[in-house]
Amino acid sequence: MRKIFTIPNIISIFRLILIPVFVFFYFKESIENHLFWAIFIIVLSGFSDVVDGFIARRFNMISDLGKVIDPIADKLTQVVALLCLAIKHTAIIPAFIVLFVKELLTMFVAIHLFASGTKPISSKWWGKLSTVIIFITMFYAIVMDIYTVPAFVLYMLIVASVVCMSISVTGYFRMFFGQVKGENTK
């Protein structure tokens, strides 16, 4: 039970709870400063992601549940938030589509690895960079809803997100096919 109710796992569950809260505040225009609350939730989610990873590694609280729930919280947050933002900012649609396809493919790879009893592929720097760029893009898109800021910055962030996600998925698939090839030669 101690490996289930770890601080990092509780933080990951908290991040999952933040997802519908973000959606509520992002679209609830009748609430004063609703977009500031949406920004706060995105920043809190991103910050808590860093904190739970740090605590898990620093205090040896890494668990099998954490290896599953943490990436689920990351991916669901990104997919749901980008979908919400794409409704108001159609320029985000390509980034949303790339993210959605990337996550579907990654999910199928994870299922294959699990079914074959192969160790899952751990996150790499390019995946973390992709996550950071996506969060910056989400943050900036919400800021655009509040302030008059240059739209070209959002377009550059969207391109950077798509490029980073493409590099990330390519890197992970190379690792995956390397593992599969190694299994087939045994």
C-alpha positions, -999 to +999 in steps of 0.1 A: +000+000+000+029+023+007+039+021-030+004+031-040-002+061-018+030+079-024+032+117-026+040+116-063+010+094-070-013+116-050+001+146-070-006+128-102-042+121-092-045+158-082-033+166-118-061+144-132-086+162-111-074+195-124-083+186-160-121+191-157-115+221-135-094+236-163-122+229-188-148+245-165-129+277-159-117+280-196-152+281-209-172+296-180-172+332-191-198+341-164-171+337-138-150+368-133-114+363-143-122+328-156-092+328-179-068+338-151-080+307-133-075+286-164-039+299-166-034+292-129-045+257-134-023+250-164+007+265-145-002+245-114-005+213-134+029+219-151+046+228-118+031+198-100+043+175-128+079+187-122+074+184-084+060+149-085+089+137-107+115+153-085+100+138-053+097+104-069+134+103-079+148+122-050+131+102-023+129+069-041+091+069-043+090+055-079+062+030-082+047+009-110+014+028-105+033+061-108+049+050-140+014+046-154-006+074-138+020+102-143+022+099-181-016+095-182-020+128-163+005+145-187-011+132-218-047+138-208-039+173-196-022+181-229-049+165-251-079+180-233-063+215-229-052+216-266-087+205-277-103+233-256-078+258-270-083+246-306-120+255-303-111+292-298-078+292-317-082+271-349-044+275-356-039+250-328-058+223-346-027+209-364-008+206-331-038+189-315-040+164-344-003+156-342-005+152-304-036+130-306-020+107-333+013+106-314-005+096-282-026+069-300+005+054-315+024+056-282-005+039-265-005+010-290+033+006-285+028+006-247+001-020-250+024-042-272+053-038-248+031-047-218+016-077-236+050-090-246+064-085-211+090-060-224+102-032-201+084+001-211+105+027-228+114+054-203+109+091-210+138+109-228+148+145-231+130+150-264+097+139-248+102+163-219+111+191-243+079+184-262+059+186-231+074+219-220+068+234-255+032+222-255+026+238-220+042+271-231+019+270-262-012+264-241-002+292-217+004+317-245-029+308-262-048+316-230-028+348-225-040+357-261-076+354-249-069+380-222-043+404-237-034+418-271-002+400-278+014+391-311-003+362-328+028+352-347+044+341-314+015+315-310+021+304-346+058+299-339+050+280-307+026+258-326+053+250-352+078+243-324+053+220-307+047+200-339+084+198-346+092+187-310+063+161-310+076+147-344+111+144-330+098+128-299+076+102-316+104+094-341+129+089-312+105+067-292+096+046-323+133+041-331+138+028-296+107+006-298+117-009-331+152-015-318+136-034-288+114-054-311+143-062-335+164-072-305+137-095-293+133-111-327+171-119-329+171-137-296 
